[in-house]
Amino acid sequence: MHKGRLKSKFLGCLIGAAIGDGLGAWREGRRIAEKEDIASLAERVEELAYTDDTHMTIGVVESLIQSRGFDGEHMAQTFIKNYETEPWRGYGPGPPRVFRVIKSGEPWDSAASKIYRGGSFGNGSAMRVAPVGLLYSNNPAKLREIAYKSSSITHSHELGKEGAALQAYAVALALNTPSGEEIDREAFLLKLQNFAQTQLYKEKIANTKELLGEQDRARVVAVLGNGIEALNSVPTAIYCFLKQPKSYKDSVIYAISLGGDTDTIASMAGAISGAYLGIEAIPQEWRLKLENKAYIEDLAEKLWQTAT
């Protein structure tokens, strides 16, 4: 792939994730809404301020760039530094507790298990994992390894780690598909299903395939979910992308229209869509509203340089 095109896809992924987060944050916890209402909301909002989803994604990118790859201790300390600088980003109760345990001397890869017996299976590691998918897009085994390790800083349950790996792999598949090439949705899902190591995720991906033509969004939510658990949001985000693969705007609006954990699901869908379509596919008027846009673009460019 031409280096300039790849750069556009890196930008599209990270900016796309941040915009999905910022727009979805306005509808978090709400019920299913009409897509026209979400589109109208996007026009009215003056600034797309992001939440902990993007804040932690920024931490992942910063650490991957500075360490020229994954360094668990460095990434954990980056999360802690960023959280202490901006604790008001909407963090759930889990990560700050993990950060305190790490600061007390617990190793980065065991702190989370000290708080949650068996580990957390929320989507907090999947929501931030897109940069891992970008950096390790050509090595699925390495991608899985790093997705699991980066997840275990805060989410060490098998379903949490597997959700992060699947989201990263979806980003990688989108990145490696030329924007002008039609997405073969069944082949895309088959690759994800073969990559998945957990039966519950394999079943969810099979359900995703069956729902591709579904018009009833209530049924989509009933089958795939729209909650904070990785199992009930990562397959949903992938579905939102595949529902509208040629339109970043439509993918994100559809994701938010499903209600529930809208910021995270729209962020994950936006990351996949942006990685496929590139930065040009994201509406300019949305990009101009994004908080801290220049810094996120700079990080995307540096990550692209690291990868190439």
N, C-alpha and C positions, 0 to 999 in steps of 0.2 A: 504494500500500500504506500502511496506517495506520502512523504513525511508531512507535507502541509495538510493533507487530508486527515492524517492521523492526529495532528495537533488540534484540528477543528473538533474531532471526536472527543479528545481529552477535555477540551473546553466545554463541549456540549454536555458531557457526562457530569462534570462537577457543577457547572452553572445550572444545568437542568435539575440536578438533585436539590440545589439550594432554593431554586424558584418553586419547585414542587412543595418543599418544606414551608417556605414563607407564605405561599398561597393557601396551602392545606391547613396551616395553623389557625386560619380564620374560621374553620369549620370543624375543628377537632372536637370529638365527642358528640357531634350532632347526628341526626338521622339522615336517611337517604334524601337527597335533594335533586331538583331538576337541573339538568346540565346547563340550561339557559340561565338559571340563577347563579351558578358558579361563574359562568362567563361574564355576567353582569358585575359580580363581585370583583373579578379580576380587573375590570375597567375602572371601578370606583376606588379601589385601594391605592393610596398614594405611595406607600413604601412596602416592599416585601421584606419584612424583618424575619430573620431565621431563628430557629429554636436550637435546642441541644443536638438535634439530628445533624445539622450542618456544622455546629460548633465542634462536635466530636469528629466529624468527617475532616474538618480542617486540621484537627490534631493528628489524625491518621496520616494525612498528606505531609504535614510538617515533619513528622517523625520519619516517614519513608524517605523523604528527600534528604534530611540531615544525616540519617544513618545509611543512606544509599541502599536501602532494603529494610527488612524487619529487624528491630531490636526491641524485645518486649519491655525491658526496663526503661528504655528511652521513651517508648510510646506511652507507657503508664505514667511516667513523670510529666510528659507533655500534656496528657489529659488532666492531670492534677493542676499543673500550672495554669492551663486555660480555664479550668473550672474556677479556680481561686480568683482569677482576673475578672470573669464574668459569670458569677454563680446564678444570675437571674435569667438564664436562657431557657428555663423550663425543665430542668433535670428532674427525673423521678427520684425517689428516695434511695434507690439502690447504688448507683455510681458514687455519690458522695460518701456513702458508708464504706464502699470498697476503697475509695481514695484514702480515707482516714486509717483504715487497716494497713494499707501499704505504707503510709507515712509513719505508722507505728513500728515498722520493721518487717512486716510480712512480705515474702516474695511476691512479685507481680502476678505469677501464674498460679498462686494458691489462695490469694486473698478473697476472691469471689466465693470460693467454696466454703470459706469460714463463715460467711454470712447466710448463704442459701444452701441448705443441705441438698446435695445433688446438683446444685448450680441453678442459675436463672435460665428460663427458656423464653424470655421476652425477646422482642425484636431490636433491642438496643445495640446489639453488635452488627446486625444485618443492615441497619439504617446508615451506618458509617463506613461500610466495607467497600464501597465502590472503587476507591483508589487502589485497593488490593487487586480487584478485577482488572483494572487498567494496567498496573505494573507487571502482573504475572499472567497476562492474557494468553501467552503462547505456551504456558506450562501448567496444565490443569492439576497435576499432582502437587506442584509447588504452590499453586493458588489455593488448593484445599488446605495444605499445611499452614500457610500463613493466615488464611481466613480463620482457621481453628485457633491458632495461637493468639491472634489479635482479639478474637472473641472472648477467649478465656480470661482476659484481664477483668472483665465485668460479667460475662455470661458464659459459664462453664458447663451448662447442661448440654447433653448431646443435641437436643432439638434447637437450642440457641446457636450452637456452633455450626450445625448442619444448615440452618437457615442462612447464616452469614456466608457459608461456602456456596450455597445455591445462588444467592443474590450476586455474589462476586462472579460466579461462572456465567450467569445471565448477562452481566455487564461485559464480560470477556467475549461471549458469543456475539453480542451486538456490535462490539468494537471491531471484531474481525470480519463482520459482514459488510461489504461495500454499500454505502448509502444508496447508490443507484440500483442495487440488486434487490429484488423482491425477497422479503423474508418468507422462507418456507416455514410456516408456523408449526406444522406437525413435526418437521425435522428438528426444529429448535427445541420443542418439548421433548422429543425422543432423546436428544443429547442431554438435556437436563435430567430426564428420568434415569438414564444410564449412569449419569454422574452421581445421582443421589445414592446414599448408603443406608438411608432410613426408610423403612417400609411406609411409614406415615406420610413422608414427603413424596414417595413414589405414587401413592394413592392420590394425593392432592394434585400432582401434576397430571395424572390420568383424568381427574375430574376437570382440570383446566381445559384439556383438549375437548372434552365433551361439551363444555359450556361456551365454546368459541362463537357459536351462532345464537346464543341465548340473549333475548331482549329484556327479560324480567330481571332487573337488578336486585330485587329482593331475593330471588333464587340464587343469584351469584353470591350474595352475602351469606345466605343460609348454607351454601355448600363450601365456599372457600374461606369465608370469615372476613372480618374487618377490625379485628382486635389487636391488642398489644403483644400477643404471643407470636413468636416467629412463624409457627406453623399456620397461624391464621392471618398472616399479612404478607409474607414473602411470596407465596404462590399467587395471592391476589394482585400484588404489584406486577408480577410477571404477566398475569392475565390482562391487566389494564394496558400494558404495553402491546401485547399481541392483539388486543381488541382493536387498537388504532395504530398499527405500526408505522404508518406513513405520516402521522401528525403528532408532534410533541404536544401541541396545545390540546388536542382532543384526548390524548392519553392521560394527561394530568387532570383535565376537567372531569373525565370519566372517573378517575381514581377518587377525586374529592367528592363526587356525587354519591359515592357508595356509603359515605358517612363513617363513623367510628374513628379509628386512629388515622385521620386524614392526612396529617402532616407527614407521618412516616411512610404511609403507603404511596402518597403522591411523590414524595422524595425518592423512594426506591424506583417507582415507575419512571420518573423523570430522569433518573440516572441511566437507566437502560435505554430509554428513548433517545436521550442526548448522545449516548455512546454510539448509537446506530446512525442517527441522522446528522449529527454535528451541530455546532453552535449556530449555524445559519438558520436552522429549522426552528429555533426558539424565537418567539415573537420579540421584536426589538423593543416594543413598549413594555414588555415584561422584564426584559434584561435591564432596562434603564431604571426600573423601580427597585432592583435588588440591592439590599444593604451590603456594603463591603465588597461590591462587585469586582473592583480593580484588584483587590488582594486575592480573591478566589481565582480570578483569571491568571494572576501571576503564579499562584501555586500550581494551577493546571499546566501552565507552560513549563515550569520547572520539573514537574513530574514527567511530562512528555520528554523533556531532555534527559532525565534520568533513565527513562525506559528505552530511549533510542540511542 
